[in-house]
Amino acid sequence: MIRSFGTRLVVVMSVVVLSVIASASPSSAVDYRLEIVTGSFTSRIGERVILTVAEPQIEEIADLLDDPSATAIVSLSKPLTQRTQVAAIVAGGEFDEETRVVLTGPVFAASTFNDQNVYQLNLPTGGVQRDGALRITREGLRALRITVTRGDELFAQANTFLNVVTNRTYAPLPVFFVVDADGAPALQPDGTIRLGDSERERLRDLRDLIYRKPPAARIGVRIRPDLFDGLARSSEPDDQQLREDLFNKLPDSDILVATFRPTSVASYAAAALKTQFEAQLLRGEMLLDTLNGADLATRNTWVTNEPVDAAGIDLLRAFGVTNVVAVGPAVDASYGSDTDAARPYAMRSALNGVVLSLADSRYAQLLDVPTGTAHESAVAIAAEIVAQRESIAASAIGAAALANRQVVLSSAAGVPAEPLIATTLLRLLRNTPQVSLRQLDELAPSLEGLARIQPPTVPVVDVLSVQSRTNAAISAVEALREVLATNDDVVDTWIEVIDVANDTALSEQRRNEYLQTIVDQVESVRSGVVLPNSSFTFGSRDSSLRIGLSNTSRFELSVRLQFSSPTGKLSFTPGFVDVVLPANGQREVVVDASARSNGLIPVELVLMSKSGTVLDVSELRVRVNAIAGLGRGVSVVFLLLLGAWWFIHARRSSRKKNAKEHPALRSKT
């Protein structure tokens, strides 16, 4: 079918809009890059090469793939033996062609894959030249390019690598795969559990990785216990499901020990805080042991995203660590310009030593940044690893050099941001005889025979200062435990929030947020009840003292109000009263008081916890005025006297009257 120039232009412009941009090199000047979704990597001479590509987004390109009038040129490079060769081809560079074959259409056959429309190439290979088959005469890693065309109208191209092997046994290059799931704490300064979006996404990527990887491919997983604890305590239903998924599948991997919170080895070693470091380690191990099935997490291997210095070596060795695997930012530490990530090193302090293994920083980036589809990206990494193995085996001592060489694969992000790349890569490597996927407990077991490397100089966090602040905050909180006893777990939550401030990965600003939040809440409790300092008047020596208490804090407070008279002139029954004040509420405390004399008597009020932590002290004055009581007594006496006077007066009057009536007094003689 002949197309007009205008139609041709529309097709090309559509491809540009879709960001499928052609390279400037002639062999790459194509209209469409075919996306390989699955295909052969390791193959033998005589086996078929099968490639499956996604359905092109441009209809004319899709028609081209199974058009009987189309043709394809399949080019195979000479063997690649250097990483740089593979990297250059992945970047769009050319290669030295060793053989090619021309295929007549239809080149691809329409099919389905995972319920998606795809196109599949089924290409036979052989050791001799024959029509329709790709001639391969020797083993080796090759670049493979398929360019489909119809005359000079349209061009579509697919690029991949083919690892041609023979039946002989290879000395394999050991490959270790490590995942480091770390992140910010889920416990927030206000005491709530809130997992960060990036942390949640990282854990989802971890779930996808461990569910999709080949079951027999055991990988090392360091998951921060604090992060998993936050996931388990989250109120989000999706988080609970994620936690359940991880709990069920993590035992299929090698779970590595970690401190509960980020705890810088170098910083704690510099401060000689071995006990505090061990407390974080034990807390982390207790949680990790619940994930690890019947196996206990081992301390032999320590995965770190922070560099470890000489003092840190001594600290780790005290806990049984023999191997340190540096991943992420830890790889960038200054180990020297001659450092080779493909070999383990003996890293020694004055007293101890550990085996240091470094994750390859280039592979770390390739695991996170796709160079095409997931399959194409995984093939690119696998091809580079095979080329690296070939380069090592080609050294002066041959394959024996592989005895102390290795590759540590770990994402720059800790957990591969594209899990499908990692899982596809693991499948490819499992079927590649030149490499051997190993478990982390197979790392070099001793320092013997290893090249020596100096521990780096590491900037440390002033953990002594941090611990001083957190310990002071904990003491202030503990002093209020009884006062807040009726509030569910509030004190324990505050102490846990304070513990987050010990996280050495926190910025100073974030650390201050955690500490200041608790300090402010402690102060709100201590100042929540203010004692009165007013004066009272007693009308008699025995009376009642009434004290009104108001709680302005948002917590229910259990307090003791103690009464005393510094001069000893006033006594109280009882001497103290325990009272529970509702949040933002009021209560009146009443005690009986007895004065020994009149006058102005000072009274001291002390608000405290039951164990004696003083919250507030106030002095008030009580004026005792017993005059009103004496007047009543005098009045009673007066009435009694008046009554007695009237009684005596009445008797006398009666006697006088009776005397006047006596006969003797009435006689005239």
Secondary structure, 3 states (H helix, E strand, C coil): CCCCHHHHHHHHHHHHHCCCCCCCCHHHCCCEECCEEEECCEEECCCCEEEEEECCCCHHHHHHHCCCCCEEEEEEECCCCCHHHHHHHHCCCCCCEEEEEEEECCCCEEEEECCEEEEEEEECEECCCCCCCEECCCCEEEEEEEEEECCCCCEEEEEEEEEEECCCCCCCEEEEEEEEECCCCCECCCCCECCCHHHHHHHHHHHHHHHHCCCCCCCEEEECHHHHHHHHHCCCHHHHHHHHHHHHHHHHCEEECCCCCCCCHHHHHHCCCHHHHHHHHHHHHHHHHCCCCCCCCECCEEEECCCCCHHHHHHHHCCCCCEEEECHHHHHCCCCCCCCCCCCEEEECCCCEEEEEEECHHHHHHHHCCCCCHHHHHHHHHHHHHHHHHHHHCCCCHHHHHHHCCEEECCCCCCCCCHHHHHHHHHHHHCCCCEEEECHHHCCCCCCCCEEECCCCCCCCCHHHHHHHHHHHHHHHHCCCCCCCCCCCHHHHHHHHHHHCCCCCCCHHHHHHHHHHHHHHHHHHHCCECCCCCEEEECCCEEEEEEEEEECCCCCEEEEEEEECCCCCEEEECCEEEEEECCCCEEEEEEEEEECCCEEEEEEEEEECCCCCEEEEEEEEEEECCHHHHHHHHHHHHHHHHHHHHHHHHHHHHHHHHHHCCHHHHCCC
